[in-house]
Amino acid sequence: MEKISPFQVEVHGEHTGSVNCMALSTDGNILVTGSDDCSVRIWTTTTASTRCLAELRGHEKYITCVAIEENYVISGSADKSIRKWEMSTGTCLFVYHGHAGMINRLICTPEVIISSSYDTTVRCWLLDPVVDPNESHEACVRVFRGHHKSVYPIIFVPAEEDDGDNEPDIPEDMVISGSGDGTARAWSMETGKQVAVFRGHSGPVNAMAIQTDGKVLFTGSADKTIRSWDVIKGEQIRLFEGHEQPITALLVYKTLLFSASADRTVRSWVIEFGDHARTFRGHKHSVSCLTHSKGI
């Protein structure tokens, strides 16, 4: 570990290749990283200095995405496979095969893993499959087909609870996917059928975010614009313009939308009116990710 500046707390060089992705446990105690060196590493943040607990090896190509679900680490790779690891031991418990292209994104629920791929599909897998490991494709319970190019961001939208008074606005669990074909699409988790197509972008959909109630979707594109959509109606609500290069990441925080771009800036927008609120400058290269801290 090397201490370099008052602002930089720790540096860790255990990975021998670029770090492509990270995931943090909900309690903030565990960090997972995926690298070009084909490994996944598990780190504890509870010690005086962040310490590597385990190195997970098995993927044959670089790691593209990682996720944490309870006591499991899930990893996706350019080798077209997904692996489920036991966090406490670092043991690989299951290897999911079925995608015909590299894995781009992963999200998890307590029951399923949802993955997007260069092969133009989104797939839903059982988190705890009871199948022969040699028949791992049987762990796939849904394949969402309809995009014409690689699928990148994915969002899981849970159904609204029925309070008995009114028909819920989100009547069923949905997956929303963004693609290089310039569209975002909503899918029924129950049937696998497409329930809405969000058209309007003239470039790949690189980033997505959604309001807490699941009713408004935001898409960011290589066409330098952001659009908001009514999830139920599939209609565009608002166009956000101002970035000078492709949108790379989106974040909804309270009444604001934050966007990151290859133009080296982050912008904030008032969701209700679409007004540009502030531009954050200082980065020397493309901004690739966003998060927020309650302490700042």
TATAQUI-V88260 format. One record per helix or strand of 3 or more residues. SS is the DSSP state (A for helix, B for strand). FROM is the first residue (numbers start at 1). TO is the last residue. If there is no record, write none. Layout:
# TATAQUI-V88260
ss:SS from:FROM to:TO
ss:SS from:FROM to:TO
This chain:
# TATAQUI-V88260
ss:B from:19 to:24
ss:B from:30 to:35
ss:B from:39 to:44
ss:B from:51 to:57
ss:B from:63 to:69
ss:B from:72 to:77
ss:B from:82 to:86
ss:B from:92 to:96
ss:B from:103 to:108
ss:B from:112 to:117
ss:B from:122 to:126
ss:A from:133 to:139
ss:B from:140 to:144
ss:B from:151 to:157
ss:B from:174 to:179
ss:B from:184 to:188
ss:B from:194 to:198
ss:B from:205 to:210
ss:B from:216 to:221
ss:B from:226 to:230
ss:B from:235 to:240
ss:B from:247 to:253
ss:B from:256 to:261
ss:B from:266 to:270
ss:B from:275 to:280
